[in-house]
Amino acid sequence: MVNDDAPTGREALPIELVDAAGAAVGTCSVARAHRSPGMLHRAFSVLLFDASGRVLLQQRAAVKTRFPLRWANTCCGHPAPGQPVTEAAAIRLREELGLAAALGEAGAFTYRAADPRTGRVEFEYDHVVVGPHAGDEPHPDPAEVADYAWVEPGQLERDLREHPERYAPWLGGVLGLALVASR
């Protein structure tokens, strides 16, 4: 279990609490929102597509406080209270992978997932943000990303069904919304 009594770094940043419809209702720290049972808050998940239709996945770094070493979408995070989602997503994409892309929202969904390894809880109103990969080579920040891979969406859907333990629990919802938006 992770001790977050005195959060530091990204865990201390303020995020926006929301109601079931996604309307802002308050703020708290990242660490506090992810303590069991979790507090519903705004988040975003970015998924980039290359010219062949493959999606860019990242393996979350071992030091992540939630679902470390699981494969997830291109990047994710939390906008600051009042910050536009696509602005926050563009910043995180640059920070985590050294990439830039024209990003747009594909939709949003709510999920809740407890991480049995760390005791943390994801309870997020997740904005799915998609964009085309411009062709630049990713330059991952090792504090955020252990590895990355380009994957064909159909292959990913099959592997998510057969081996869900390899993936972040939100990835299926992100992929589903992203694929609908890309059609």
Disulfide bonds with the S-S distance in Angstrom:
none
